[in-house]
Amino acid sequence: MASTVLVVTALEDVTADRVVAALNEREVPVVRVDPADVGPALTFGFRIGADRPAWRGRLRTASREVEPGEVAAVYYRRPTPYGTRFAHLPRQQRDFAAAEARHGLGGVLNALPGTLYVNHPAAVARAESKPAQLRRFTRLGLRIPPTLITNDPKAAGEFAAEHGPVVCKTFRGLPADDDGRTGAIWTQRVDPATFDDTLTVTAHLFQAEIPKTGDARVTVVGRRVFAQQIAAPDGALDWRRGDWDALLHAPITVPPPVEAALHTYLASSGLVFGCFDFALTGDGDDPEHWTAIECNPNGQWGWLPDADDITEAFAELLTVERKGRP
């Protein structure tokens, strides 16, 4: 009976620390690994053949080891990018070594049949597309802001004239700079008078600003739903840009039609966990008050007031057994 949980993440990950501690309390076997540690601190040897049509072997860290057939669940959090491990190499060698590690070690770890992934990295990658998210939200009957994706100043101006005021968002966070530091550009209001040919350089995401009364973060873990209304003391357009410790939280009930749509969204995306952000335009009792903004399939939740309950939900979800070998 396989019951080991493989936790795939970087060394410094307080969110994963919570879940590992909860699993330890349940006496569930846990092996934590950062694939980017490949080298003397992380070794492996996996074999497959006609007589053994499944990968077998051992994955060894400095303190643990595990065989693929022992893994019942994988908690895939935020591992270090493979390229970081090889940053000291010339570019061609770095890219080659990172790709080989990703497709070799990652290829085995991401293809364990019969294993529960929370969430599978391929499903996460697919679900991170904001255009796909918005289309899926509408098909599930959720409200979304009128949205334009463009690099055309004329189209942007026409959209603003029809739906203004408008906000601009990024599709992804800022990539790392030369010092390895990443960043974010928060949602911000934009002045249509500034639209010019510089917009043609790349794609932009514009949305009608929602006259919101607040925001909601809905964390779904398996079938369990945790929802918090969030307000920034300064009334910021984007609550993420300020001091998270100063945010005001209050539990809120998700209307049944909205909750059902979220479960369907996750299931159809191959996910079992997701953090959904909504803009509220009322007290939240009516589904029409909920405007879907996005779903982060690997979002943070450790800062929320109900983090302890969410932790237990993760531990419960990951405490599974798999009969026999893959």
Helices and strands as residue ranges (DSSP letters): E 4-8, H 14-25, E 30-33, G 35-37, E 43-49, E 52-60, E 65-66, G 68-70, E 71-76, H 82-85, H 91-109, E 116-118, H 121-127, H 130-139, E 147-150, H 153-163, E 166-169, E 188-190, G 192-194, G 197-201, E 204-208, E 214-221, E 224-231, G 239-241, G 244-246, E 248-251, H 256-268, E 273-280, G 287-289, E 290-296, H 307-318
